[in-house]
Amino acid sequence: MSTRSSSGCLNKMRLAVVSDIHGNLRALEAVHARIKESSPDIIVNLGDCVSGPLWPEETAQYLIAENWPTVRGNHDRVLVEPPASRLEEVDAFAQQCLSQASLAWLSALPLTLSLAAEILLCHGSPSDDEVFLLEEDGGDHFFLSNESQIRRKLGRTEARLILCGHTHTPRVVHLSDGRVALNAGSVGVQAFPSFTVTGSPHARYAIATRKDGEWSFSLHAIGYDWAEAAGRAKAAGFARWEHGLMTGYAAGSP
């Protein structure tokens, strides 16, 4: 594991970050295999683990077995919160596939999680799993937040490194007070139904490395069998997911 300085801060550490898997087991397997080549000290998961027309139960069981530090995403939350009749179609699909053991695991996930005092894990923002930390929600699109907006959403957060997901958009943002926010992008889904996200079907993850008191970051996009994932979405009746998984563009994009 990592070494620590006398002040208790992390002195040397390599951290792998995954998020927004959305039941895409094939993407997760490929990302995990590549992460292992980096020999990280720890792998963390920022939520939205299983909701998708792909492999929800198999993905849950994979993550339960790995036992990575994990926070809940908004889609994780709705799967275990009543009433089920209000679920979006893709969430309802996932819920019907999940075992009681997997639902219990999702139910126990925390909103946030700290690794020592320096690192905070969240899905959206530290106080709300549906708030975009690094972007502003424009309804059918989102745009980049400025520093004052990000600092407002961080609230009283004192962590120096904040790891977030939710928008599926890889970003590293350095604030003027020395804090850094990282969105690793999405392992499993590169396009939302209504607008383009990344523009390629590659699975995303990030590596954060602390050395000599400084953090550095690398954002990764890797290939996997997205044709198999797209075919599974098509077979489940989710053609818009099929298009996004194959292209990284939302269905109907110019």
Order of alpha helices (4+ residues) and beta strands (2+ residues): beta-beta-alpha-beta-alpha-alpha-alpha-alpha-beta-beta-beta-beta-alpha-beta-beta-beta-beta-beta-alpha-alpha
